Each structure stands twice: as structure tokens, then as C-alpha cells.
Amino acid sequence: MERLRSSPLHANISTALDKHLEVIHVVQSRRKDEIVNASNRQRQGAPRCQDDRDVFALALAIRDMSVATRKARTTLWCAFQMTLPK
């Protein structure tokens, strides 16, 4: 979109996209932690119920990702609107 406009977009647009990518990495990390902890508990012969802390951390990360996704979609829509010819 910057190429179509021949000028840089507002700084908030790149900030929102960077935040979205950061939150995606956090969700991936929380999911990986949950899998590792579940497999460690299974090897130790612990009961199959999951540790609530892992699930809660993943749920919070997904909530944050949902908010960041909405913001990223809105900023991309705004960038697109600014790119359209008048």
C-alpha cells in the first residue's frame, strides 16, 4: 500500500501490525508450553487433568490476539482507504 501511495503510511499502522505479530508469537509460545507441560506430566504418570495455569495463560494470549487482530484489520482497512484514488 505504501508503494501504491508513493508515500509512507501513518506510524500507527505499522505499530498495530508489529503488535499483531508479537501477540501471535506469544500465543505460539503459550501453546508450546502447554504441550510440553502436558507431555511431561504424562511421562511422570500424573493424572490426565491439565494444569489450569497453562490453559489460563493460553486463553489470555488468545484473547489478546483477538483484540490485536481486530485492530490490525481496522488499520489495514484504513490504509487501504487512504491508498484508493480520490
C-alpha positions, 0 to 999 in steps of 0.5 A: 500500500505504501508503494501504491501511495508513493508515500509512507503510511501513518506510524500507527499502522505499522505499530498495530501490525508489529503488535499483531505479530508479537501477540501471535508469537506469544500465543505460539509460545503459550501453546508450546508450553502447554504441550510440553507441560502436558507431555511431561506430566504424562511421562511422570504418570500424573493424572490426565487433568491439565494444569489450569495455569497453562490453559489460563495463560493460553486463553489470555494470549488468545484473547489478546490476539483477538483484540490485536487482530481486530485492530490490525484489520481496522488499520489495514482497512484504513490504509487501504482507504487512504491508498484508493484514488480520490 
